[in-house]
Every structure is written in C-alpha cells, then in structure tokens.
C-alpha cells in the first residue's frame, strides 16, 4: 500500500536556526517558511535527493505540536510521511484492519497541497505516520 518515504518531520524550537543549520552547515537546499494555519504549524522543507526533511514549529499556542515541543524542548522527530496512490482507499483498508485514523478521519490538504491523514502512533510501533496522496 505505501509507496516512497515522502519526508521525515522534525519539530524544532527555532525554525530560523534549524534552517541555517541545514543550509549553511550541512549544505542542503532549504525552502522558505510557510505558515499552515489549518495544521497549526510553520514548515520548512529541506530538499534531499531521495526524500525531504520537514522542519516544523508551532503556529500559536493551540498548535497540535506545541505540547510535543513542551515535552521535548530541544525538538525531535515527530512523524514519518509515506505516499499512497489513493488516500481514501488506504484509509478504508487501514480502518478495516483496526488502525486508528486521527481527527475526523477525513483527508485534509497538507503542506504539499495534497490530501493527508495521520495514523495513531500506538498502532505503528510508537511512530506517528502521515499518509499523503501521491
């Protein structure tokens, strides 16, 4: 069902510092920051030859990642994102197999302008999984 790894998301306390670290220290191509109010985050993508790294910071105190950052003040890995060809079919199959889809279960538009869903980490070895329609 899952295709390629689309990105690894890392929550950071200082997005500008993280972008400089990836761009200037590691020599990566780094996108401009984009606010995603519907998701409560500001995001920057580090572009690699085989995948991307998504750097995230909370966009306001109600952000779903604010609690994560409070528990992990230095930041840390937040989720893995895999591509799927049909997000609704993937959701339905996962639910049939007993996996929990977070939120209301309906796909929302993600950072790449494509439908996304998140899967409960307790169902996937303690890892929050994002599915993105390719």
N, C-alpha and C positions, 0 to 999 in steps of 0.2 A: 504494500500500500504506500509506504513513504518513499519518497524519492531522495534527492540530494539534500544534504545539510545546507540550509539557506544561510543561517547565521547563528552565532553564539552571542547571547546578550549578557552584558556586564553592567551592573549598577555601580555608579561612581558618585562620590560626594562632590567632586569638582569637575564638571564636564570640560571646561576650557583646558584645565591642566591635563586631563586624560587625553584630549585631542592633541595637545602639544607633545605629550609623551609618545603617542603612536606615530605622529607625523615626523617630529624632529629627532627623537631618539631611535625609533625603530624604522624610520624611512618609509612609512606607509602612506597611501593616498587616503585622505580623510575628507568626508563630506562636510558641508555646512550644517549647523544645528537646525533641527526642525521641531517646532512645538506640535504635539499631537494632543490637543485638549480632550478629545474623546477617550483617550487612553490615559491621560494624566501624566504624560512624560514629555521630556525633550530628548531627542535622539540624534546621534551622530553615527554614521556608518564608516567603518574602516574597511576599505576595499582590498581584498586579497585575491590572488589568482584562482583560488579554489573555493572560497567562501567569503563571508563578511563577519566582522565583529560589530555588534551594535552596542554602543555606549549609551547608557540611559541615566537620566537624573529625574527626580520627581518634579512635576509641574504643579506646584502648590501642595498644601498640607494634606489635602484629601486624596492625593495620588496613591494608587494601589502599591507603588513601590516605596512610599515613604516609610512604612513600617519595616520593610526589608532593610532599608538604609539605617533606620534607627537601631535595628538589631545587629547590623554589620556596618559600623561607622566608616570603615576603610573601603567599603564596597565589596563586590564579589560577583561570581557568576550567578545569573538569575534564571535563564532558560535557554533551551535549545530549540531552534526552529527548523522544521523539516517541510519540504514541499510535498504536496499531494495534488494529483490531477483533478480531483473533484472533491471539494471540501465537504459538501453535504453528504455525499456517499460515504466519505471517510468517517464523518460524524456518526452517521446512522450505523455503520458497521461497528464502530468503537462502542457505541451505546449498547448495541446488541450483545457485544462481548463483555459488558459490565463496566466499561471505562466511564469515568465521570467527566463531562464537559463543563467547564467553569462558566459562570454567568448564566444567561438565559438559554445558552446553547445555540443561539443564532450567530452566524458569522458576522463579524464587524470588519470594516475596512482598516487595514493595518498600515504600517509605515511605508510600504511599497505600493500602496493604492490597490491592494488585492485583499480578498476576504481571508480572515484569520480566525482561529479558535484556539483556546488554551485548554489543556488537559490536566487533571488533578495530579500533582506530584506523587501522591501516595499510591497512585495506580501505575507509576512508571519509575520505579526504583528510586524514589525521592527526588526526581527531577521534573520541574515544570516544563511541559512540552507545548510549543506553539506549532500549529499546523497552518501553512499558508498555501492557498491555491496557486499552482504554478501556471 
